[in-house]
Amino acid sequence: MRKKLLNVPLGVWIGFFSVSIIFVAFPQIDLGVAELFYTPGVGFRANGVWYEKLMYKSVEVILISGTVFLLFLWLYSRFARRPRVQFSGKELGFLLLVLALGPGLIVNSILKENCGRARPVNLIQFGGSQEFSRAFLPSDQGGHSFPSGHAAGAFFLMTVALILTRRKRLWIGLALGYGFLVGLARMAAGGHFLSDILTSFFIVLILSLMLHGFMFSETPQRDRVANDSS
């Protein structure tokens, strides 16, 4: 059995702290990746284009509609005579708690509002007026780059897939891919650094694993949606 700390595999903790140390020790990685999307005299070409707007707006639409869907799914499972879906109030509470604490409280309310990191598009290096600061370190620039709220919201779909789906590897993989596509779009638009995206990923992942371990037993979860493969 894999060793865990606070119900999170040690490998996940090692990955998070390793990535964090790398970006703090070598901040030029963030600038180098951001520079890939920047054209001197033009700016970040993806900023405002249709696919960047699509990825940006899709997160809010999916989170709102998904939350409504989860509520209706719980009501159906709770009150239908012969429900084909087994979705408990505990599972609903778990998902809503991860959403509220991860993307909501930790990412958007605590870190984003207090770190002050300027976005790439606003940096002097990319035609702006603000100074660059490293990930995790407080800045006086008054920015809201660290970490990425949209990426955190997109990565939350991994948690939904963990609870609702039968083919967990497939759907978690798809959710992970969507999260990084959102992150890529935000980086291409000059809205975030690579470290902003990866930090959001680890925050959602660690919080989900931690709460899941506290709220549910370690026994394998039964399949939740009978017609998932259809």
Salt bridges, closest charged atoms under 4 A:
ASP30 OD2 - ARG117 NH2 2.77
GLU52 OE2 - ARG186 NH1 3.33
GLU91 OE2 - ARG224 NE 2.18
GLU113 OE1 - HIS144 NE2 3.60
ASP196 OD1 - ARG117 NH1 2.84
ASP196 OD2 - HIS192 ND1 3.37
GLU218 OE1 - LYS4 NZ 3.51
ASP223 OD2 - ARG166 NE 3.62
